[in-house]
Amino acid sequence: MRRVPKYPTLKNFWIVEHWQAPEKFGSPESWDRKTREWGEEGNIPQLGPYPSRGRYGLACVLQGADGKAIPLTETVLEDVIYAVVTKGQKKPTLAELKQAQADRQKAQEAYEREEIAEGVPAFRYNDFVTVG
C-alpha cells in the first residue's frame, strides 16, 4: 500500500476538517451498494470500506481570495468553528419563525389577561408616593 496525500493540491495552507458520524454515510449495506463499481476487473469498492468509526471531511481551507494562505489565529479559528457548527444546523423556515412569534405574542397576551383578571392593584400593593 502506498501513501497518498489527501489534499495533494493544497500545499502550505491550513486545512480544517470536521468529524462526521458513521450514521451520515447510511448503513454498511447501502454504503456498499452506492460505492462499488462493476467493471472489467469485477466488483471494485471505490471509496474503501464503510467508515464504521466515522471519518473526517473537509470543512475549509484557509486561503484568501487572492490565493494566498491565511494565517491561523485564534479569531480565525473561532470563526471557522462557528461556521462549521452552524452549517450543519437546521435553519428555521419563515413559516416557523412567524409561528414562533405568534406563539410568543399569544403567551404575552394570556399573561396580561391573567394579570388584569387577578385585579392586582397598581404598583403591586406598594404605596404610590409623589415626589415634588
HELIX and SHEET records of a PDB file:
HELIX    1   1 PRO A   22  PHE A   25  5                                   4    
HELIX    2   2 PRO A   28  THR A   35  1                                   8    
HELIX    3   3 GLU A   74  LYS A   87  1                                  14    
HELIX    4   4 LEU A   94  GLU A  118  1                                  25    
HELIX    5   5 ALA A  122  TYR A  125  5                                   4    
SHEET    1   A 2 ILE A  15  GLN A  20  0                                        
SHEET    2   A 2 ARG A  55  VAL A  61 -1                                        
SHEET    1   B 2 ARG A  36  GLY A  39  0                                        
SHEET    2   B 2 GLY A  42  PRO A  45 -1                                        
END                                                                             
